[in-house]
Amino acid sequence: MYLDSVKKQELFEKYGKSVTDTGSPESQIALFSFRISHLTEHLKRNHKDYGTERALKMLVGKRRRLLDYLIMVDISRYRAIIKELGIRK
């Protein structure tokens, strides 16, 4: 599988406060971004996979809502995660 527990722990450790910090917006945004990039590559090869396309759109929406929440709560954390993940230019 492309996303095992070791990879999740690495993401949470890098972008969250600790390995067990799975609830912070930064760690969730990083996890969603990893999954989005994987699904995007899958859809480039399988362009008629409409179930995956729907799942990708839902993930992008979840990430967008978390980013909107982070803007309202703390804009410096928003700017840091955007810059770190390279989501915007």
C-alpha positions, 0 to 999 in steps of 0.5 A, a space after each residue: 500500500 502506498 500509505 502505511 503506518 510508518 509513512 503516516 508517522 513520518 508525516 505527523 512527526 515532520 508537520 505535527 508537534 509529535 508522532 502522535 499528533 494526528 489531530 492538528 490541522 497542519 498534520 492533517 493537511 500534510 496527510 491530505 496533500 500526500 494522498 492528493 498527490 498519489 490520487 492525481 498520479 493515479 488519475 493521470 494513468 487511469 483517466 476514466 476512474 470516476 470513483 477515484 476522481 470523486 474521492 480526489 475532489 472530496 479530499 481537496 475540499 477537506 483540505 480547503 476547509 482545513 486551510 480556511 480554518 487555519 486562516 481564521 485561527 492563525 494566519 502565520 501557521 497557515 503561511 508556514 504550512 503553505 510554504 512548507 508543502 508548496 501548495 501555493 506559489 
